[in-house]
């Protein structure tokens, strides 16, 4: 049994962490974690240099939306895995 909330939190904190926990789409999970590291590095670099603060806000907002979308998807995937295992 997979705990949907663990998958949710892992995908919320690390893009793809919930997918790795669920055991499905593991390659996607690792690719998303790598992308998350690169994006966060760029986001922090933009924020610290104060070059384009207005663009940083847009990037940050988009990342928050993406984080919650991936977290909800991992939650639903874990629930689907549990439903299949009960059959």
C-alpha positions as CSV (number, residue, x, y, z in Angstrom):
1,X,0.0,0.0,0.0
2,X,1.2,3.4,-0.9
3,X,0.4,6.4,1.3
4,X,-1.0,9.1,-1.0
5,X,0.0,11.8,1.4
6,X,3.7,10.7,1.3
7,X,3.6,10.8,-2.5
8,X,1.9,14.3,-2.3
9,X,4.6,15.7,0.1
10,X,7.5,14.2,-1.8
11,X,6.3,15.6,-5.1
12,X,5.6,18.9,-3.4
13,X,9.1,19.2,-2.0
14,X,11.0,17.5,-4.9
15,X,9.6,17.3,-8.4
16,X,9.3,13.6,-9.1
17,X,9.9,12.3,-5.6
18,X,6.4,11.0,-5.3
19,X,6.7,9.2,-8.6
20,X,9.8,7.4,-7.4
21,X,8.0,6.5,-4.1
22,X,5.0,5.2,-6.0
23,X,7.3,3.0,-8.1
24,X,5.8,4.1,-11.4
25,X,7.3,6.5,-13.8
26,X,10.7,6.3,-12.0
27,X,12.6,7.7,-15.0
28,X,10.3,10.7,-15.1
29,X,10.8,11.1,-11.4
30,X,14.6,11.3,-11.7
31,X,14.3,13.6,-14.7
32,X,12.0,15.9,-12.8
33,X,14.3,16.0,-9.8
34,X,17.2,16.9,-12.0
35,X,15.1,19.6,-13.7
36,X,14.0,20.9,-10.3
37,X,17.6,21.3,-9.2
38,X,18.5,23.3,-12.3
39,X,15.4,25.4,-12.1
40,X,15.9,26.2,-8.5
41,X,19.5,27.1,-9.0
42,X,18.5,29.5,-11.8
43,X,15.7,30.9,-9.7
44,X,18.0,31.6,-6.7
45,X,20.6,33.2,-9.0
46,X,18.0,35.5,-10.5
47,X,16.6,36.4,-7.0
48,X,20.0,37.1,-5.5
49,X,21.2,39.3,-8.3
50,X,18.0,41.4,-8.3
51,X,18.4,41.8,-12.1
52,X,14.8,41.1,-13.0
53,X,12.7,40.8,-9.9
54,X,9.5,41.0,-11.8
55,X,10.5,38.0,-13.9
56,X,11.5,36.1,-10.7
57,X,7.9,36.5,-9.4
58,X,6.5,35.1,-12.6
59,X,9.0,32.1,-12.5
60,X,8.3,31.5,-8.8
61,X,4.5,31.6,-9.3
62,X,4.8,29.1,-12.2
63,X,6.9,26.8,-10.1
64,X,4.4,26.8,-7.2
65,X,1.6,25.9,-9.6
66,X,3.7,23.1,-11.1
67,X,4.7,21.8,-7.6
68,X,1.0,21.5,-6.5
69,X,0.0,20.0,-9.9
70,X,2.7,17.3,-9.6
71,X,1.8,16.7,-6.0
72,X,-1.8,16.2,-6.8
73,X,-0.9,13.9,-9.6
74,X,1.3,11.7,-7.4
75,X,-1.5,11.6,-4.8
76,X,-4.0,10.4,-7.3
77,X,-1.5,7.9,-8.7
78,X,-0.9,6.4,-5.2
79,X,-4.6,6.1,-4.7
80,X,-4.9,4.3,-8.1
81,X,-2.1,1.9,-7.1
82,X,-3.9,1.1,-3.8
83,X,-7.2,0.6,-5.6
84,X,-5.6,-1.8,-8.1
85,X,-3.9,-3.7,-5.2
86,X,-7.2,-4.2,-3.4
87,X,-8.8,-6.0,-6.5
